[in-house]
Amino acid sequence: MRKYIDAFFLFFTFCFYHAQAVKKTLPCYDLSEVLRVEPTSLYKPHLDASQSFGVKLLKDSKTVQKYINSGKFHKIKKTGKGYRVQKLDYSRAWMVSKGKLMLEKIGTRFSKETKGHTFTVSSITRTLEDQCRLRRVNSNAAMGISSHNYGNSFDISYVRFNNVLKNNPKMELALEKTLKYYYDLGRIYYIKERQQSCFHVTVRNY
């Protein structure tokens, strides 16, 4: 009887660890389901702009590293004139060159308009794996393809200025004024996301 119990225990242990190993190698998302989600008419221009940079859909860390190694993605500094990047748990501080340049321009103009104040970047480039992990803690995270998945989008909080979490209507207005300036120039698209308290900004391939 003892040997049967031992054999069952070994079999159970093998099955458990095998299942865990398989789970680790499989993506946490179903690509067919992700691709099936239709973007809204408001969001579609963001995706069209993202796909114009020649970056393929970022599925995991390996695909991001490929673009870093090729020089296509550029590192975003933690702080710059007019902005700072918060700790990123579900995204990566890398973007295409025009994305990096546009963030810096927005920061510089905002700083000038507000006499030295800073805004906070809350999210940058995400892979589908990052997005999946984010969805586990935030049900509002996009179910389908996001423009973050191409390395030319970032989010700016409109409730955190000068690294202080607090509603600041004056700073929020100045930030949106800055974004509208670049929108009118045909450099960006942006959406005010009320659930996330941020402006979702997508850089166009101008």
C-alpha positions as CSV (number, residue, x, y, z in Angstrom):
1,M,0.0,0.0,0.0
2,R,2.9,2.3,0.9
3,K,4.5,2.0,-2.5
4,Y,1.2,2.9,-4.2
5,I,0.9,6.0,-2.1
6,D,4.5,7.0,-2.8
7,A,4.0,6.4,-6.5
8,F,0.8,8.5,-6.5
9,F,2.7,11.3,-4.6
10,L,5.5,11.2,-7.2
11,F,3.1,11.3,-10.1
12,F,1.1,14.2,-8.5
13,T,4.4,16.1,-7.9
14,F,5.5,15.6,-11.5
15,C,2.2,16.7,-12.9
16,F,2.2,19.8,-10.7
17,Y,5.7,21.0,-11.7
18,H,5.1,20.1,-15.3
19,A,2.0,22.2,-15.3
20,Q,3.9,25.1,-13.7
21,A,6.7,24.8,-16.3
22,V,4.2,24.8,-19.2
23,K,2.4,27.8,-17.7
24,K,5.6,29.8,-17.5
25,T,6.4,29.1,-21.2
26,L,3.0,30.0,-22.5
27,P,1.9,33.7,-22.9
28,C,-0.7,34.9,-20.5
29,Y,-2.8,36.3,-23.3
30,D,-4.6,34.8,-26.2
31,L,-3.4,36.6,-29.3
32,S,-6.4,35.7,-31.4
33,E,-8.7,37.3,-28.8
34,V,-6.5,40.4,-28.5
35,L,-6.6,40.9,-32.3
36,R,-10.3,40.3,-32.4
37,V,-11.1,43.5,-30.3
38,E,-12.1,46.3,-32.6
39,P,-10.7,49.8,-31.7
40,T,-13.1,52.6,-31.2
41,S,-13.3,55.4,-33.8
42,L,-11.6,57.7,-31.3
43,Y,-8.7,55.3,-30.7
44,K,-8.2,54.0,-34.2
45,P,-6.0,57.0,-35.3
46,H,-3.7,56.2,-32.4
47,L,-3.2,52.7,-33.7
48,D,-2.8,53.8,-37.3
49,A,-0.1,56.3,-36.2
50,S,1.6,53.6,-34.1
51,Q,1.8,51.1,-36.9
52,S,3.4,53.6,-39.3
53,F,6.7,53.5,-37.4
54,G,7.7,50.1,-38.7
55,V,7.6,48.5,-35.3
56,K,5.9,45.1,-35.1
57,L,3.5,44.3,-32.2
58,L,5.6,44.0,-29.0
59,K,4.7,40.7,-27.5
60,D,7.4,40.3,-24.9
61,S,10.8,41.4,-23.5
62,K,12.6,39.8,-26.4
63,T,10.8,41.8,-29.0
64,V,11.6,45.0,-27.1
65,Q,15.2,44.1,-26.7
66,K,15.5,43.5,-30.5
67,Y,14.5,47.1,-31.2
68,I,16.8,48.3,-28.5
69,N,19.7,46.4,-30.0
70,S,19.0,47.7,-33.5
71,G,18.9,51.3,-32.2
72,K,15.2,51.8,-33.0
73,F,14.2,52.3,-29.4
74,H,15.8,55.0,-27.2
75,K,16.0,55.2,-23.5
76,I,13.7,57.7,-21.7
77,K,15.5,59.5,-18.8
78,K,13.8,59.4,-15.4
79,T,13.7,63.2,-15.3
80,G,13.9,65.9,-17.9
81,K,12.9,69.5,-18.3
82,G,9.3,69.8,-17.3
83,Y,8.7,66.1,-16.6
84,R,9.6,63.1,-14.5
85,V,8.9,59.4,-15.0
86,Q,7.3,57.6,-12.1
87,K,8.4,54.0,-11.2
88,L,7.2,51.8,-14.1
89,D,5.8,48.4,-13.0
90,Y,3.9,47.6,-16.1
91,S,5.7,49.4,-18.9
92,R,9.3,50.2,-20.1
93,A,11.1,53.5,-20.5
94,W,12.0,53.0,-24.2
95,M,10.5,54.7,-27.3
96,V,11.0,55.4,-30.9
97,S,13.2,58.5,-31.5
98,K,10.2,60.8,-32.4
99,G,8.4,59.6,-29.3
100,K,11.3,60.5,-27.1
101,L,11.8,63.8,-28.8
102,M,8.1,64.7,-28.6
103,L,8.0,63.9,-24.8
104,E,11.0,66.2,-24.3
105,K,9.3,69.0,-26.4
106,I,6.1,68.7,-24.4
107,G,8.0,68.8,-21.2
108,T,10.1,71.8,-22.2
109,R,7.0,73.8,-23.4
110,F,5.0,72.9,-20.3
111,S,7.9,74.0,-18.1
112,K,8.1,77.3,-19.9
113,E,4.4,77.9,-19.7
114,T,4.3,77.1,-16.0
115,K,7.6,78.7,-15.0
116,G,9.4,75.5,-14.1
117,H,6.7,73.1,-13.0
118,T,6.8,69.4,-13.9
119,F,4.2,66.8,-14.9
120,T,4.5,63.0,-14.3
121,V,4.7,60.3,-17.0
122,S,2.8,57.3,-15.6
123,S,3.2,54.7,-18.5
124,I,5.3,54.4,-21.6
125,T,5.9,51.3,-23.8
126,R,4.1,48.1,-23.0
127,T,4.3,44.6,-24.4
128,L,1.3,42.3,-24.6
129,E,2.7,40.4,-21.6
130,D,3.0,43.7,-19.7
131,Q,-0.6,44.6,-20.6
132,C,-1.8,41.2,-19.5
133,R,-0.1,41.6,-16.1
134,L,-1.6,45.1,-15.8
135,R,-5.1,43.7,-16.5
136,R,-4.8,41.4,-13.5
137,V,-4.6,44.4,-11.2
138,N,-6.5,46.9,-13.3
139,S,-9.7,45.7,-15.1
140,N,-9.8,49.0,-17.1
141,A,-6.6,48.1,-19.0
142,A,-7.1,47.7,-22.7
143,M,-8.3,44.2,-23.8
144,G,-7.2,44.6,-27.4
145,I,-4.1,46.1,-29.1
146,S,-2.8,49.3,-27.5
147,S,-0.7,52.0,-29.1
148,H,1.6,51.5,-26.1
149,N,2.4,48.1,-27.8
150,Y,4.4,49.9,-30.6
151,G,6.7,52.2,-28.7
152,N,5.3,55.6,-29.5
153,S,2.7,56.3,-26.8
154,F,2.9,57.5,-23.2
155,D,0.5,58.5,-20.5
156,I,0.8,61.8,-18.5
157,S,-1.0,62.0,-15.2
158,Y,-3.2,65.1,-14.8
159,V,-3.4,64.7,-11.0
160,R,0.3,64.6,-10.3
161,F,2.4,67.7,-10.8
162,N,5.8,68.4,-9.2
163,N,5.7,64.8,-7.9
164,V,2.6,65.6,-5.7
165,L,-0.6,63.6,-6.1
166,K,-3.3,66.3,-5.9
167,N,-5.9,67.8,-8.2
168,N,-4.5,71.0,-9.6
169,P,-6.9,72.5,-12.2
170,K,-4.4,75.2,-13.1
171,M,-1.6,72.8,-14.0
172,E,-4.1,70.4,-15.7
173,L,-5.3,73.2,-17.9
174,A,-1.7,74.2,-18.8
175,L,-0.9,70.6,-19.6
176,E,-3.9,70.2,-21.9
177,K,-3.1,73.5,-23.6
178,T,0.4,72.2,-24.3
179,L,-0.9,69.0,-25.7
180,K,-3.4,70.8,-27.9
181,Y,-0.6,73.0,-29.3
182,Y,1.2,69.9,-30.6
183,Y,-2.1,68.3,-31.7
184,D,-2.9,71.3,-33.8
185,L,0.6,71.1,-35.4
186,G,-0.2,67.5,-36.4
187,R,2.5,66.0,-34.1
188,I,0.3,64.0,-31.7
189,Y,-3.1,62.5,-30.8
190,Y,-4.3,62.6,-27.3
191,I,-7.2,61.3,-25.2
192,K,-8.2,62.3,-21.7
193,E,-8.7,59.0,-19.9
194,R,-10.9,59.8,-16.9
195,Q,-10.7,56.4,-15.3
196,Q,-6.9,56.4,-15.3
197,S,-6.6,60.2,-14.6
198,C,-4.2,60.6,-17.4
199,F,-3.8,62.0,-20.9
200,H,-2.9,59.1,-23.3
201,V,-0.6,60.6,-25.9
202,T,0.4,59.0,-29.2
203,V,3.1,60.5,-31.3
204,R,2.5,60.7,-35.0
205,N,5.1,59.8,-37.7
206,Y,5.3,63.4,-39.0
